[in-house]
Amino acid sequence: MNQKTMKIMQQEVGDYIQQFKAGYFSPLGQMARLTEEVGELAREINHYYGEKSKKASEKPKTVEEELGDVLFVTIIMANSLGIDLTEAFDRNMNKFNQRDRYRFERKDGQTEGDEE
């Protein structure tokens, strides 16, 4: 299995974009593209797990493919805004581990009142 760090993925996407004269689109343009890709992901989720089946004429796509597109566009946006996604991920995990530690029923049975 190919295991890449987020830093390497951000560098690969940056190298890819830098070969084109247009470079990165504006943040607003990127947001529109991200929204489009999330919509395509939602459509695939609905086809595979929801009530709306694909039309026979629709090209087959997968949830994996659409998630990949969302990741790619997210990396483009982060790169253009100078955001290190590894650092952003670490900050978010810390936030969720603190704020939401007892938000859902835990497998170990711990609750907020168990803290000392």
C-alpha positions as CSV (number, residue, x, y, z in Angstrom):
1,M,0.0,0.0,0.0
2,N,1.2,3.4,-1.0
3,Q,1.4,5.6,2.2
4,K,2.0,9.2,1.5
5,T,2.1,12.0,4.1
6,M,-0.1,15.0,3.6
7,K,3.0,17.1,3.1
8,I,4.0,14.9,0.2
9,M,0.5,15.1,-1.3
10,Q,0.4,18.9,-0.9
11,Q,3.8,19.1,-2.7
12,E,2.6,16.8,-5.5
13,V,-0.5,18.8,-6.1
14,G,1.6,22.0,-6.0
15,D,4.0,20.6,-8.6
16,Y,1.0,19.6,-10.8
17,I,-0.6,23.1,-10.6
18,Q,2.7,25.0,-11.2
19,Q,3.0,23.5,-14.7
20,F,0.1,25.5,-15.9
21,K,0.1,29.2,-16.7
22,A,-3.2,29.8,-14.9
23,G,-1.8,28.5,-11.6
24,Y,-4.3,28.4,-8.7
25,F,-7.8,29.8,-9.2
26,S,-9.1,32.4,-6.8
27,P,-10.4,31.2,-3.4
28,L,-13.9,31.9,-4.5
29,G,-13.4,29.8,-7.7
30,Q,-11.9,27.0,-5.6
31,M,-14.8,27.1,-3.2
32,A,-17.2,26.7,-6.2
33,R,-15.2,23.8,-7.4
34,L,-15.1,22.2,-4.0
35,T,-18.9,22.6,-3.7
36,E,-19.3,21.0,-7.1
37,E,-17.1,18.0,-6.1
38,V,-19.0,17.6,-2.7
39,G,-22.2,17.6,-4.7
40,E,-20.9,14.8,-7.0
41,L,-19.9,12.9,-3.8
42,A,-23.4,13.4,-2.4
43,R,-24.9,12.1,-5.6
44,E,-22.8,8.9,-5.5
45,I,-23.6,8.3,-1.9
46,N,-27.3,8.7,-2.8
47,H,-26.9,6.2,-5.6
48,Y,-25.1,3.6,-3.6
49,Y,-26.7,4.0,-0.2
50,G,-29.9,6.0,-0.8
51,E,-33.2,5.6,-2.5
52,K,-32.2,7.2,-5.9
53,S,-30.6,4.6,-8.2
54,K,-28.5,5.6,-11.2
55,K,-30.0,6.0,-14.6
56,A,-28.8,3.4,-17.1
57,S,-27.3,6.2,-19.2
58,E,-25.2,7.5,-16.3
59,K,-21.5,6.9,-16.4
60,P,-20.4,4.7,-13.5
61,K,-18.4,6.5,-10.8
62,T,-17.5,5.4,-7.3
63,V,-17.6,7.0,-3.9
64,E,-13.8,6.5,-3.7
65,E,-13.3,8.5,-6.9
66,E,-15.5,11.3,-5.7
67,L,-13.8,11.4,-2.3
68,G,-10.5,11.6,-4.2
69,D,-11.7,14.6,-6.1
70,V,-12.8,16.3,-2.9
71,L,-9.4,15.7,-1.4
72,F,-7.6,17.0,-4.5
73,V,-9.6,20.2,-4.5
74,T,-9.2,20.6,-0.8
75,I,-5.4,20.3,-1.2
76,I,-5.4,22.9,-4.0
77,M,-7.3,25.3,-1.8
78,A,-5.0,24.7,1.2
79,N,-1.9,25.2,-1.0
80,S,-3.1,28.4,-2.5
81,L,-3.9,29.8,0.9
82,G,-0.6,28.7,2.5
83,I,-2.3,26.2,4.9
84,D,-0.3,23.2,6.1
85,L,-3.0,20.5,6.2
86,T,-1.0,18.3,8.6
87,E,-1.0,21.2,11.1
88,A,-4.7,21.9,10.5
89,F,-5.5,18.2,11.0
90,D,-3.5,18.0,14.2
91,R,-5.2,21.1,15.6
92,N,-8.7,19.8,14.7
93,M,-8.0,16.3,16.2
94,N,-6.9,18.0,19.4
95,K,-10.1,20.1,19.4
96,F,-12.3,17.1,18.8
97,N,-10.5,15.0,21.4
98,Q,-11.1,17.7,24.0
99,R,-14.4,19.2,23.1
100,D,-16.2,16.0,22.0
101,R,-14.4,13.5,24.3
102,Y,-17.7,12.5,25.9
103,R,-20.2,13.7,23.2
104,F,-21.1,10.2,22.1
105,E,-21.4,7.0,24.1
106,R,-18.0,5.6,24.5
107,K,-17.1,1.9,24.1
108,D,-15.0,2.1,27.3
109,G,-18.1,3.3,29.2
110,Q,-16.4,6.5,30.4
111,T,-18.5,9.6,30.9
112,E,-17.7,13.2,31.6
113,G,-18.3,12.7,35.3
114,D,-15.5,10.1,35.4
115,E,-12.8,12.8,35.1
116,E,-10.9,13.7,38.2
